[in-house]
Amino acid sequence: MSVLAGPLTETLGVTCPIVSAPMAFAAGGALAAAVSRAGGLGLIGGGYGDPAWLEAQFAAAEGTRVGVGFITWSLRKSPSLLTDVLKHRPAAVMLSFGDPRPFAEEIREAGALLVCQCQNLDHVWDAIDVGADVVVAQGAEAGGHGALRGTLSFVPEAADLLAREAPDTHLLAAGGIADGRGLAAARMLGAGGVLVGTRLWASREALVPPRHHGAIVAASGDQTIRTTIADIARQIPWPVGFTARIYRNAFTRAWHGREELLAANVATEGPKYREAFAAGDPEGAAVWFGEAAAMVDRIEPAGDIVRRIAAEAEALLAGSGPG
């Protein structure tokens, strides 16, 4: 039996404890299906809720067993999105950035696993209270939206809390994990597996513009920043306490630290931002990757990435990896 196998893989119905992050706009059905076919569990990114897009992505998964993730505060504006998605019988539903309580019962009644992504201990307590099957402890190294805690300290703290208060709840680590070292480290920190975003964002199946992929291949972890300017430009009212980690580029140099000015000029700057993003311009809009950019040197099939992470971690945990 693989050293990676255990209660988490049994609960998720997978052969390796790797789940793909439901990255808004990037994690479509093809990516989710590729991760699941490689032995992990792929999640379609529900994002801010586009019913037609979600239908198209479940079709793109071609019947492969996948799950889905939602931005919880946004889902509360259109709760019928969840009802519609559950008709596809997803293996799991991940809720992030908001109170999971309004949706937990419906998810559970549909037979899907409830996954709660957490950025601090209060969020973990919410997940315990709602009876989550899986908790994701997300560190600030992650690309996209998150908060302040670092993965290295947050994961064991969450693991200890779950061991005391909800021993049947499984834990995934997220934030800065892009290779087998990250998975092996997560296991040593008390997580059963990992949620991988940035490394799978840099895959052939991800719905990412080619020049954005070019940016991550050339970038180091130093070339990212946590900021609110993308949300200001898009006029998306994210709750206080959450920021987004994105690529340092001309857009961030122009506006990070000048948030009030950007907000005052959003009638002009917002359309410029949307035009640049639609064109796949890696300088004029946000490019959504995290500190794990340092470990991305090429764009390759998602299945190859998943299998390599698992093989590297297995070798390390079995004692045959690099010292």
Buried (B, 14 or more C-beta within 10 A) or exposed (E): EBBBBBEBBEBBEBBBBBBBBBBBBBBBBBBBBBBBBBBBBBBBBBBBBBEEBBBEBBEBBEEBBBBBBBBBBBBBEBEEBBEBBBEBEBBBBBBBBBBBEBBBEBBBEBEBBBBBBBBBBEBBBBBBBBBBBBBBBBBBBBBBBBBEBEBBEBBBBBBEBBEEEBEEBBBBBBBBBBBBBBBBBBBEBBBBBBBBBBBBBBBBBBBBBEEBBBBBEEBEBEBBBBBBBBBBBBEEEBEEEBBBBBBBBEBBEBBBEEBEEBBEBBEEBBEBBBEBBEEBBBBBBBBBBBBBBBBBEEBBEBBEBBBBBBBBBBBBBEEEBEE
